[in-house]
Amino acid sequence: MWRDDALYDIVVVLDHNTRPRLRGRGSAVFIHLARENYAPTEGCIALKSHDLRLLLEACRPDAAITVIP
C-alpha cells in the first residue's frame, strides 16, 4: 500500500469482515496514522504517531485489539 502522504507508514491490519466475509460490511479496515487535523478516514481508525506507537508497544504477539463502535 503506497501513498504520497505518510498515513500508511505504520499500519495495523484488522481482522474485520474476513471470516465469514459479508457483503456490505466493509473491508480493508486498518489502524493507521492520522492526518494533522484528524480528518475522517474511509472507515479506518487513525491515531497520531505517538499514540499508535504506544499502543503497539503495549501489544504482545498474541494480543487482540477490540474495536467497539
C-alpha positions in Angstrom: 0.0 0.0 0.0 1.6 3.2 -1.2 0.5 6.7 -0.6 2.1 10.1 -1.3 1.5 11.1 2.4 2.7 9.2 5.5 -0.6 7.8 6.6 0.3 4.2 5.9 3.9 4.4 7.3 2.5 2.4 10.2 -0.4 0.1 9.6 -2.2 -2.5 11.7 -4.4 -4.9 9.7 -7.6 -5.6 11.5 -9.4 -8.9 11.1 -12.6 -7.1 10.1 -15.2 -8.8 8.0 -12.9 -11.7 6.9 -14.4 -14.9 8.4 -17.1 -15.0 7.0 -16.9 -12.1 4.6 -20.3 -10.4 4.4 -21.3 -8.2 1.6 -21.9 -4.6 2.6 -20.0 -4.9 5.9 -16.8 -3.2 4.6 -13.3 -4.4 4.0 -9.7 -3.3 4.2 -10.1 -1.7 7.6 -6.8 -0.7 9.3 -5.4 1.3 12.1 -3.1 3.8 10.6 -1.6 7.2 11.1 -4.0 10.2 11.4 -3.9 13.4 9.4 -2.8 16.5 11.4 -6.4 17.7 11.8 -7.9 14.2 12.4 -9.8 14.4 9.1 -12.1 11.4 8.6 -10.8 8.2 7.1 -12.6 5.9 4.7 -13.7 3.6 7.6 -10.4 3.0 9.3 -9.1 4.0 12.7 -6.5 6.7 12.7 -4.2 7.6 15.6 -1.4 10.1 16.0 2.1 8.5 15.6 2.9 8.8 19.3 -0.4 7.1 20.3 -0.2 4.4 17.7 3.4 3.6 18.8 2.3 3.4 22.5 -0.5 1.0 21.5 1.9 -1.2 19.6 4.5 -1.2 22.3 1.8 -2.4 24.7 0.8 -5.3 22.5 2.3 -8.8 22.6 2.3 -11.3 19.7 -1.0 -12.9 20.9 -2.7 -9.6 21.6 -6.2 -8.9 20.4 -7.5 -5.3 19.7 -11.2 -5.0 20.2 -12.9 -2.1 18.4 -16.1 -1.0 20.0 -18.2 1.3 17.8 
